[in-house]
């Protein structure tokens, strides 16, 4: 490849090729696999991204964008004939506006750094999930990530006020506004949110912040009946009057594995219940909120809505409780090979659906472990399946076991991770032919040469 094309718009240190690619990779779980690419580029401004795309467009060079490389559907995979654009040097927090409660960030800023910057201004960016120490905001926006607080604050889409993106031909689309209400025709930025880099490259965003809570309470609760899990969700959400921010469900065998690997994740409750719920409530009055939270739990036990409960007594307890749920490596590390799922379905149907999948998966030769957990309050359940081999036949058999039946109940094969390359064959299970046709039409208009993340989604 003639790298002089990019040398006209980038410094030499911003172009990595040849042996330099051997220390790069396409996912943080595959750091031992050298990146396959024509080259990797490290732009530092939106204008540099624009110039790169103009060159790629003129020379018909396909492009894959790399952020924190934490995706789970193959969105950052390459086969060697692509130009890779990494957003890691687009890492500036440009402004925190405490009056409008916004933060202006470049695409490469890591989520945890956003949390810390917001906290320093007594504000909160509520999006939260286990990969916050690696995930970059550009990738988070491009996949419309969810996480642990969707119940209260919504998906990423609800937290973006302004956006800047570079199109396939290098043109810059900028709607960097701090306002919440703007009904001036089409909300163009929504096209880029959740499009997995196939319609444009997100380079900058204005994030919606919240006032930082002054109290945070958490508890683990034990159940044997899924219907009581749903009843308890309604009970807590109603009585906490908007303070309930998280409601995570962990199946028994998942809880046992998550809490048996070290003292750092010791079990808050004994291993005698079918379901374990982790709840979180954020508020503004520490003492009053703690008393209210405790009384609600005590009343639930007295009314036999729950079998057992343990409440966090300190901030370190809260961190311990959430470490159990967030550190999925405590599951992955004990699998020979792992296969991940991220489905959503109506809340009342989750209990039976997951029970049926546990049974069906146990009957598939090659399946060794099945773990389920997730954000039950928004209908999102994650599966991790441990298996003996990587054969396409076994993968497909497991896929069908998880996905078959979702269409009939109005579910989705992807609640928050996207489609990428791994779920393309199953998009039709949760989107109609007409919807997919419209998506392809939008793609052809915005990226007529199909250069951006080619082969992803469709």
Secondary structure, DSSP 8 states (H G I E B T S, - for coil): --THHHHTTS-GGGEE-GGGGGG--SSTT-TTS---SSEEE---SHHHHHHHHHHHHHTT--EEEESS---SSSTT---SSSEEEE-TT---EEEEETTTTEEEEETT-BHHHHHHHHHHTTEE-----GGGGT-BHHHHHHTT---TTHHHH--GGGGEEEEEEE-TTS-EEEE----S---SS--THHHHTTSTTSS-EEEEEEEE-EE--SEEEEEEEEES-HHHHHHHHHHHHHHTTT-EEEEEEEEHHHHHHHTSS-GGG--SS-S--SEEEEEEEEES-HHHHHHHHHHHHHHHHHTTS-SEEEE--SHHHHHHHHHHHH-THHHHTT-SEEEEEEEE--GGGHHHHHHHHHHHHHTSTTEEEEEEEEEGGGTEEEEEEEES---HHHHHHHHHHHHTTTTTTT-BSBSSS--TTTTGGGGGGTS-HHHHHHHHHHHHHH-TT--BTTTS--
